[in-house]
Amino acid sequence: MIGNQTKGKSFRGLLEYLSNREESSLIGGNMFGRNARELAREFRLSRQLNPESLKVVHHVSLSLSPDEQLDNDTWCEIAEKYMVAMGYTANQYAIYRHNDHDHDHIHICASRISLDDGKITRDSWEYVRSEKIIRQLELEYGLQPTLSSKEKLNRAPSVGQQRRVEREQLEYEQGLRDTAPQQPIKTQLIELIDRATLDKPTMPQLIERLQLLGVEVRHGVTRNGKSKGISYCWNDQKFSGTSLGPAYTFPGLQKHKEIDYQPQRDDARIEQLLNNPVKQAVESEQPINAIAENKAQIPTTDKPKLNQNQAAELYQYYSGDLQSLLVIDRDKEIANRALLDNHPAPDVEEIILASPAGWTNDEAKLLVLIANNQLAFNRKQKQSEPQFTPPPEDESLRPVLQHFLTQKRGISNFLVHPLQQQGLGYIDQQRNVVFIKRDLNGKKSGALVWDTTRLDNRCSQYPENTQSNQGWFQVNLGGKPDDKIERVFLCDSPIDALSIADMDRKAHKGMPPVRTMYMVVDDPNNLPLSVLKNVSRIGLAFNKDKQGQETASAVLELLPQSKKLPPDNQTWNQDLLERLHHEQEKRFQQQRGFSR
């Protein structure tokens, strides 16, 4: 599937063009209009929210390969997922389908103005983001990948190789060959590397995975420690990275495949892998874990592999609460869950083969290898991590903190009371104000110490001079406790998280309609990205000072669907206190009016 994007000024002009083409039909969107004139009138609603902006029309076309066709409902699903992933979560849009060419395609006419706040939807890196989203949609809907010119990062097989495959395929169909033709070794190797880089591993992890799949990897460095290149050997044929294409060289793997390489961290492990290659995994062996020193042991049974119906049932069972995830992330998590339930690796592969993504046997095996290695790594991390012991509370000072937070900081007792009851905010025996950090499963994992005299409300780590761990101060409101998180506000301090939560409650005149998380980011490099990247509505509510702006920019790079939401004052707590003061003044004026 190929996507193109342009911006313009006239909704009416684009809508007339889309509707007047032969075999054009309006098939969906989130608007009420039934023709170009009605839609143009409706688009005025968003334009009125931001009349000074000029290019507010966003035009997207999505085109299939010539031999593919989708129904209207599927096209609308794809368009909606594409728009949400691109950040158009509160924008008007209409979908037109055209059948006037030899390939099925749609056009999306959208407003760049958000109905939530009247701001222009962020468009930085939109072409790169669009290509990534399209690749995910191709996998999810089983569509043929159609690469743009910028994405052709591998060397195509030669004309002679292509003709040989076509000739052998024809012979196979005519019964002149017993077996179907195989792709050239070079093409098979490229596909192996593509599968091994799906989840953007580190460079040592990639080399290890390729060794598990039977690929010999070589990598040399100069005297100055710079890379001399990377080469591969597969089925006794050797290829340099350059011969495979720009994406398969050592720097190309980092640039195009987003492989994480840090010399100081990785070079020793790479040298170890090259000198002592990991044994290739075969059908009868358990996957070998080379990420952790103690290899992952998966219980084996003498039972035969699952049949298709059993695999499909288990896939549905494990995927029940994962439908919002992208297909790769969902199937990796399903493999994790199945392995944790002690299903043997061959059974887990059968479960993954039941995915609508249509994985091949090799791809399913690789996903299980990735999941197995990740579980082993997590076990090792858990064993090596010291247990966190929070500083003991001075319970006699509970009323002091409650009074300070409610009377001096304006935070409602609705939030303060459960915070203290659950031991997530208190004064310790050294008279420090402590806020507890938790992982996403609710386990206490760290603490923040708050100096109440700091104007920016930021906290320091407890104990001092320790690094951030996998935990965050967080408050969840709205929806049901087990609901998926649909909105997130990231901010600088617990006081600001509580302040935003209070203002959000008042804005909705009660609880938010969907499950919402208010999370403190004390380190932008320590975020639960695997969860946050699947949330479309993320507000970067950091302080208005230089540090807050830098943190917002850093997080925006990691979560391009997020939006900056700075406070009106320097902090959100100042905004809360200002609003409470205005409400108090208003009530005072009303009381004076009644008393006269």
Rosetta blueprint (number, residue, H / E / L):
1 M L
2 I E
3 G E
4 N E
5 Q E
6 T E
7 K E
8 G E
9 K L
10 S L
11 F H
12 R H
13 G H
14 L H
15 L H
16 E H
17 Y H
18 L H
19 S H
20 N H
21 R L
22 E L
23 E L
24 S E
25 S E
26 L E
27 I E
28 G E
29 G E
30 N L
31 M L
32 F L
33 G L
34 R L
35 N L
36 A H
37 R H
38 E H
39 L H
40 A H
41 R H
42 E H
43 F H
44 R H
45 L H
46 S H
47 R H
48 Q L
49 L L
50 N L
51 P L
52 E L
53 S L
54 L L
55 K L
56 V L
57 V E
58 H E
59 H E
60 V E
61 S E
62 L E
63 S E
64 L L
65 S L
66 P L
67 D L
68 E L
69 Q L
70 L L
71 D L
72 N H
73 D H
74 T H
75 W H
76 C H
77 E H
78 I H
79 A H
80 E H
81 K H
82 Y H
83 M H
84 V H
85 A H
86 M L
87 G L
88 Y L
89 T L
90 A L
91 N L
92 Q L
93 Y E
94 A E
95 I E
96 Y E
97 R E
98 H E
99 N L
100 D L
101 H L
102 D L
103 H L
104 D L
105 H E
106 I E
107 H E
108 I E
109 C E
110 A E
111 S E
112 R L
113 I E
114 S L
115 L L
116 D L
117 D L
118 G L
119 K L
120 I E
121 T L
122 R L
123 D L
124 S L
125 W L
126 E H
127 Y H
128 V H
129 R H
130 S H
131 E H
132 K H
133 I H
134 I H
135 R H
136 Q H
137 L H
138 E H
139 L H
140 E H
141 Y H
142 G L
143 L L
144 Q L
145 P L
146 T L
147 L L
148 S L
149 S H
150 K H
151 E H
152 K L
153 L L
154 N L
155 R L
156 A L
157 P L
158 S L
159 V H
160 G H
161 Q H
162 Q H
163 R H
164 R H
165 V H
166 E H
167 R H
168 E H
169 Q H
170 L H
171 E H
172 Y H
173 E H
174 Q L
175 G L
176 L L
177 R L
178 D L
179 T L
180 A L
181 P L
182 Q L
183 Q L
184 P L
185 I H
186 K H
187 T H
188 Q H
189 L H
190 I H
191 E H
192 L H
193 I H
194 D H
195 R H
196 A H
197 T L
198 L L
199 D L
200 K L
201 P L
202 T E
203 M H
204 P H
205 Q H
206 L H
207 I H
208 E H
209 R H
210 L H
211 Q H
212 L H
213 L L
214 G L
215 V L
216 E E
217 V E
218 R E
219 H E
220 G E
221 V E
222 T L
223 R L
224 N L
225 G L
226 K L
227 S E
228 K E
229 G E
230 I E
231 S E
232 Y E
233 C E
234 W E
235 N L
236 D L
237 Q E
238 K E
239 F E
240 S E
241 G H
242 T H
243 S H
244 L H
245 G L
246 P H
247 A H
248 Y H
249 T L
250 F H
251 P H
252 G H
253 L H
254 Q H
255 K H
256 H H
257 K L
258 E L
259 I L
260 D E
261 Y L
262 Q L
263 P H
264 Q H
265 R H
266 D H
267 D H
268 A H
269 R H
270 I H
271 E H
272 Q H
273 L H
274 L H
275 N H
276 N L
277 P L
278 V L
279 K L
280 Q L
281 A L
282 V L
283 E L
284 S L
285 E L
286 Q L
287 P L
288 I L
289 N L
290 A L
291 I L
292 A L
293 E L
294 N L
295 K L
296 A L
297 Q L
298 I L
299 P L
300 T L
301 T L
302 D L
303 K L
304 P L
305 K L
306 L L
307 N L
308 Q H
309 N H
310 Q H
311 A H
312 A H
313 E H
314 L H
315 Y H
316 Q H
317 Y H
318 Y H
319 S L
320 G L
321 D L
322 L L
323 Q L
324 S L
325 L L
326 L L
327 V H
328 I H
329 D H
330 R H
331 D H
332 K H
333 E H
334 I H
335 A H
336 N H
337 R H
338 A H
339 L H
340 L H
341 D L
342 N L
343 H L
344 P L
345 A H
346 P H
347 D H
348 V H
349 E H
350 E H
351 I H
352 I H
353 L H
354 A L
355 S L
356 P L
357 A L
358 G L
359 W L
360 T L
361 N H
362 D H
363 E H
364 A H
365 K H
366 L H
367 L H
368 V H
369 L H
370 I H
371 A H
372 N H
373 N H
374 Q H
375 L H
376 A H
377 F H
378 N H
379 R H
380 K H
381 Q H
382 K H
383 Q H
384 S H
385 E L
386 P L
387 Q L
388 F L
389 T L
390 P L
391 P L
392 P L
393 E E
394 D L
395 E H
396 S H
397 L H
398 R H
399 P H
400 V H
401 L H
402 Q H
403 H H
404 F H
405 L H
406 T H
407 Q H
408 K H
409 R L
410 G L
411 I L
412 S L
413 N H
414 F H
415 L H
416 V H
417 H H
418 P H
419 L H
420 Q H
421 Q H
422 Q L
423 G L
424 L L
425 G E
426 Y E
427 I E
428 D E
429 Q L
430 Q L
431 R L
432 N L
433 V E
434 V E
435 F E
436 I E
437 K E
438 R E
439 D L
440 L L
441 N L
442 G L
443 K L
444 K E
445 S E
446 G E
447 A E
448 L E
449 V E
450 W E
451 D L
452 T L
453 T L
454 R L
455 L L
456 D L
457 N L
458 R L
459 C E
460 S E
461 Q E
462 Y E
463 P L
464 E L
465 N L
466 T L
467 Q L
468 S L
469 N L
470 Q L
471 G L
472 W E
473 F L
474 Q E
475 V E
476 N E
477 L E
478 G L
479 G L
480 K L
481 P L
482 D L
483 D L
484 K L
485 I L
486 E L
487 R E
488 V E
489 F E
490 L E
491 C E
492 D L
493 S L
494 P H
495 I H
496 D H
497 A H
498 L H
499 S H
500 I H
501 A H
502 D H
503 M H
504 D H
505 R H
506 K H
507 A H
508 H L
509 K L
510 G L
511 M L
512 P L
513 P L
514 V L
515 R L
516 T E
517 M E
518 Y E
519 M E
520 V E
521 V L
522 D L
523 D L
524 P L
525 N L
526 N L
527 L L
528 P L
529 L H
530 S H
531 V H
532 L H
533 K L
534 N L
535 V L
536 S L
537 R E
538 I E
539 G E
540 L E
541 A L
542 F L
543 N L
544 K L
545 D L
546 K H
547 Q H
548 G H
549 Q H
550 E H
551 T H
552 A H
553 S H
554 A H
555 V H
556 L H
557 E H
558 L H
559 L L
560 P L
561 Q L
562 S L
563 K E
564 K E
565 L L
566 P L
567 P L
568 D L
569 N L
570 Q L
571 T L
572 W H
573 N H
574 Q H
575 D H
576 L H
577 L H
578 E H
579 R H
580 L H
581 H H
582 H H
583 E H
584 Q H
585 E H
586 K H
587 R H
588 F H
589 Q H
590 Q H
591 Q H
592 R H
593 G H
594 F H
595 S H
596 R L
